[in-house]
Amino acid sequence: MKEIDFRTINTVMLDMDGTMLDKYFDDYFWEHLVPEMYSKKNNIPVNKAKEELFNLYKAHEKTLNWTDIDFWSNELDLDIPALKEQIRHLIEVHPNVEDFLRVMKDMGKRILLVTNAHYKVLDIKLKKTKIGKYFDKCITSFEIGYPKELIRFWQEFQMTVPFEKDKVIFIDDTCDVLKTAKEFGIKNLALKLKASSMKPDKPCPDFFAFEDFGELILIANRYR
């Protein structure tokens, strides 16, 4: 895929989980910690808890419920925000993310965080990582009313935070989200590989892809 010409870009839009932050935290939380707590609460084996939970997760994919920790607290009768705080030490920023954000600031780009994460989770993660200072605005799907996988998100988002489709770059770790952004008409799209430091990538050859934000810094510096 053709690399991005940063001279044509005035706005950088980035996803959070998996893109800037190691998705290991979220995978461990939902695949291990929550099932353990759910099994104890309901006095069932962990493998049975995982089976029940994974089916429930699947039923709410690509909806606002998927990342709504208040919904899951009520649904599972667990204090999801408190459990996230319990393992907040596992929240880590991917290598060279902060350097990339600094370079974008130095180049005068507007920087937007665009995430499906619940605002309570956003608050926890920005406090832990200290990267919030780089963003001109943070937008959650809960503010817009739709998840990023739906074209309606992008329609509403552009009305809320105006941008020119051919002058932004949107970076995400999820193919389905990038495909919807492409359908909406965003010209410059980039896929962050190695979303989790502990899991292999799923193939997605449709987009410009990179493993480390250091690669984007090198590209950006060629177009200063």
VOGU-3710 file (C-alpha; in Angstrom, 3 decimals, decimal comma):
1> mkeidfrtin> 0,000/0,000/0,000  1,152/3,539/-0,740  2,595/5,363/2,260  0,927/8,486/3,644  2,031/11,932/2,418  1,860/13,923/5,649  2,061/17,228/3,752  -1,574/16,661/2,731  -2,700/15,937/6,305  -4,039/18,558/8,712
11> tvmldmdgtm> -5,755/16,210/11,189  -4,533/12,963/12,759  -7,249/10,717/14,212  -6,225/7,766/16,361  -8,046/4,895/18,020  -6,936/4,077/21,573  -7,099/0,374/22,553  -4,840/-1,793/20,404  -3,704/1,208/18,398  -1,940/3,405/20,937
21> ldkyfddyfw> -2,336/1,114/23,950  -1,384/-2,549/24,190  -4,587/-4,563/23,856  -3,176/-7,153/26,243  -4,831/-5,253/29,113  -8,309/-5,569/27,585  -7,817/-9,157/26,440  -6,628/-10,236/29,882  -9,477/-8,352/31,551  -12,346/-9,770/29,494
31> ehlvpemysk> -10,917/-13,227/28,756  -9,429/-14,058/32,157  -10,199/-11,711/35,052  -13,927/-11,235/34,397  -14,540/-14,971/33,862  -12,678/-15,719/37,108  -14,796/-13,230/39,061  -17,982/-14,407/37,331  -17,237/-18,059/38,144  -16,678/-17,242/41,827
41> knnipvnkak> -19,833/-15,139/42,045  -21,989/-17,794/40,398  -20,173/-20,819/41,833  -19,500/-22,367/38,439  -16,264/-23,653/36,861  -14,115/-21,061/35,049  -14,452/-22,867/31,703  -18,255/-22,754/32,065  -18,043/-19,047/32,950  -15,932/-18,397/29,859
51> eelfnlykah> -18,391/-20,236/27,635  -21,338/-18,212/28,961  -19,485/-14,894/28,826  -17,972/-15,352/25,376  -21,422/-16,108/23,955  -22,749/-12,998/25,683  -19,860/-10,869/24,401  -20,509/-12,146/20,870  -24,171/-11,135/21,067  -23,208/-7,507/21,736
61> ektlnwtdid> -20,320/-7,048/19,271  -20,473/-3,905/17,122  -22,959/-2,255/19,490  -22,478/0,391/22,165  -23,067/-2,315/24,787  -19,819/-3,983/23,688  -17,700/-1,332/25,434  -20,270/-0,005/27,930  -18,868/-0,949/31,329  -22,058/0,205/33,075
71> fwsneldldi> -24,016/-2,236/30,901  -21,653/-5,086/31,782  -21,694/-4,187/35,482  -25,479/-4,536/35,471  -25,533/-7,554/33,162  -22,948/-9,552/35,140  -23,580/-8,079/38,593  -19,875/-7,232/38,865  -18,196/-3,886/39,536  -16,430/-3,618/36,175
81> palkeqirhl> -14,820/-0,169/36,768  -13,388/-1,376/40,102  -11,995/-4,512/38,444  -10,341/-2,390/35,758  -8,761/-0,207/38,430  -7,511/-3,377/40,120  -5,275/-4,218/37,133  -4,572/-0,710/35,833  -0,850/-1,430/36,194  -1,181/-3,588/33,050
91> ievhpnvedf> -2,161/-0,577/30,911  0,800/0,149/28,639  1,431/2,495/25,713  2,793/0,916/22,533  6,413/1,831/21,671  7,030/5,250/20,086  3,395/6,399/20,409  4,299/9,425/22,500  7,161/10,327/20,151  4,752/10,156/17,203
101> lrvmkdmgkr> 2,240/12,403/18,972  5,010/14,914/19,710  6,105/14,916/16,058  2,523/15,501/14,931  2,225/18,424/17,371  5,520/19,860/16,105  4,171/19,631/12,545  1,073/21,586/13,559  -1,431/18,774/13,084  -4,744/18,658/14,925
111> illvtnahyk> -4,806/15,402/16,924  -8,065/13,645/17,785  -8,563/10,517/19,869  -11,501/8,575/18,414  -12,525/5,535/20,440  -15,338/3,099/21,141  -14,185/2,979/24,761  -16,583/4,059/27,502  -15,746/7,486/28,917  -15,006/5,947/32,338
121> vldiklkktk> -12,427/3,642/30,750  -11,010/6,543/28,745  -10,520/8,439/31,997  -8,750/5,496/33,669  -6,401/4,990/30,737  -5,541/8,637/30,131  -4,720/9,061/33,826  -2,457/6,004/33,747  -0,655/6,784/30,482  -0,431/10,610/30,583
131> igkyfdkcit> -0,962/10,844/26,794  -4,143/12,921/27,080  -2,166/16,183/26,866  -1,472/15,597/23,173  -5,084/15,538/22,003  -7,052/18,537/20,833  -10,216/16,549/21,502  -11,186/13,050/22,674  -14,338/11,589/21,129  -16,069/8,412/22,318
141> sfeigypkel> -18,736/6,481/20,466  -20,980/7,096/23,485  -20,842/10,823/22,772  -21,753/10,208/19,129  -24,368/7,520/19,821  -23,017/4,806/17,505  -19,945/2,530/17,425  -17,221/3,206/14,836  -18,148/0,051/12,924  -21,336/1,775/11,704
151> irfwqefqmt> -21,376/4,400/8,925  -23,756/6,470/11,054  -20,935/7,062/13,541  -18,837/8,786/10,895  -21,740/10,852/9,612  -22,564/12,116/13,097  -18,906/12,500/14,040  -18,169/14,756/11,080  -21,094/16,991/12,022  -19,849/17,127/15,629
161> vpfekdkvif> -16,166/17,658/14,831  -15,881/18,921/11,232  -12,996/17,566/9,151  -12,074/17,221/5,480  -12,097/13,584/4,419  -9,076/13,940/2,144  -6,959/15,834/4,700  -7,093/13,464/7,650  -5,356/10,235/8,505  -7,237/7,727/10,642
171> iddtcdvlkt> -5,242/5,032/12,444  -6,942/1,974/13,957  -6,154/-1,666/14,722  -9,521/-3,060/13,564  -10,171/-3,897/9,911  -13,956/-3,574/10,180  -13,623/-0,039/11,551  -11,180/0,962/8,805  -13,477/-0,508/6,146  -16,378/1,603/7,418
181> akefgiknla> -14,173/4,717/7,498  -13,149/3,973/3,917  -16,790/3,530/2,889  -17,511/6,922/4,471  -14,820/8,440/2,261  -11,781/8,956/4,469  -8,820/8,875/2,095  -5,839/8,143/4,332  -6,158/5,048/6,506  -3,547/3,073/8,418
191> lklkassmkp> -3,752/-0,258/10,229  -1,775/-0,695/13,457  -0,421/-4,227/13,615  0,651/-5,898/16,875  -2,451/-4,592/18,662  -1,601/-6,953/21,507  1,955/-7,753/22,475  0,766/-11,279/23,349  -1,331/-12,280/20,312  -0,672/-12,732/16,580
201> dkpcpdffaf> -2,248/-10,379/14,051  -5,276/-11,272/11,970  -4,629/-10,818/8,225  -5,989/-7,620/6,689  -4,218/-6,720/3,429  -6,565/-3,901/2,396  -4,776/-1,033/4,157  -1,391/0,553/4,660  -0,103/-1,266/7,748  2,686/-0,735/10,258
211> edfgelilia> 3,908/-2,462/13,416  5,600/0,388/15,266  4,850/4,105/15,391  8,533/4,675/14,734  7,759/3,693/11,117  5,209/6,508/10,858  7,690/8,980/12,365  10,208/8,133/9,625  7,544/8,599/6,950  6,330/11,879/8,466
221> nryr> 9,876/13,248/8,633  10,287/12,627/4,898  7,367/14,971/4,266  8,309/17,853/6,561
//
